[in-house]
Amino acid sequence: MPRDGSPPGNDGRRRALRAAGACGEVLEELLAYGTPLIPAGRAALLAEMSFPDEPQTEVWSGYAEAAERDGAIPVLRRVLPQLSYPIRAGISGTEGYRATTLRGQAPELDAEATGLPLRRPEEVTLRVHPTLVGSVPILVAPDRGDFESLVRALSSRNEPVAVPPSMGACLVRGLNNWDRVRRFRVRWEAENPGRSWDDGFRELVPRKELYQDRFILLSTGPYSGLPAAETGLAEEEWLAASLSVRREHEMTHYFTLRVVGSARNNLVDELIADYVGLVLTFGTYRADLALRFFGLEAYPACRAGSRLEIYRGKPPLSDEAFSLARRLVHDAVRNLARLDEALRSSPPGGPALSRLVLELASLGLEELAGNRELRRPGQEPETALSSKGTGG
């Protein structure tokens, strides 16, 4: 361990932060905030791992088929009790809500389960999409108000949390699915005649993958709240591109969640996910859009209310640290543009894209931005792309 007690491998990150102008407490803040998703040197090993569909995929494929006939909301209301409750402050603490969501009680037994009001529920769609690490369910809500209600219901226990206008997607995880519990019970009791279900339930509880769901919730509005007029695209083109960028962005978070076990609300993760979303949508990394997504199109100014402000961290970065983080994001976008230029003749896809994401995820925020090499997966260092930090 280094003498300051920080994890091994942080010496290079400290040097990069000092070179960017950080010192003292600001350096420590950014060192903690900009931690790489994975330790250096593990990207190649992780890239060799295979990831089949999660256990939830079979039952969700059935939900998607039923949704084609009956509509997504009616189908999911039968299996996700959160859709049986309104959005109301304090509702998650009521005995009825807890009994329904945590213990599998039927919503019909709770007088407060009056349903989740939606304006255009018939337009909500459900599909199961392939990703780099197995398939994942995707729920799309075209109406902005419906998207916000679904975010509050499915990721915030029906509490009226704020949903920023620049937020257009949500990776829902850890949601108890009592339909899957019931299906497990039927199989378990058939395979264990004469035994008490209490034994089966005890066996099930530690195996969360058998009863907790994760899926992606998307809106169809402009990505990062960016108007079409600022993108160079027609309104219809931009809305279609926004949905694609948003989907591929969230699939990148799903990828890191499965491979690394983490999907953070962090600028490191967001830079990487935006890179993938832009490349897979446009065939190239549009740095102009990447900067606008963060509100940095007029850098060093930052647009008020921009998406960048969502990722200030918990606890939030100090003003001085956040100001430097803003510069690092700007420089990281320029670095990623150089990497994309080097890859232009053979843009990564499939396994190559997986390796690239993992390579990028092994870098800290200051390393994405600074005087270091962003390399093609498998490329020897001496022939790697050299990206010169701009220093803001």
Summary of the structure (lengths in Angstrom):
residues: 392
radius of gyration: 22.5
end to end distance: 32.2
largest distance: 70.6
contacts: 1226
relative contact order: 0.13
helix: 53%
strand: 9%
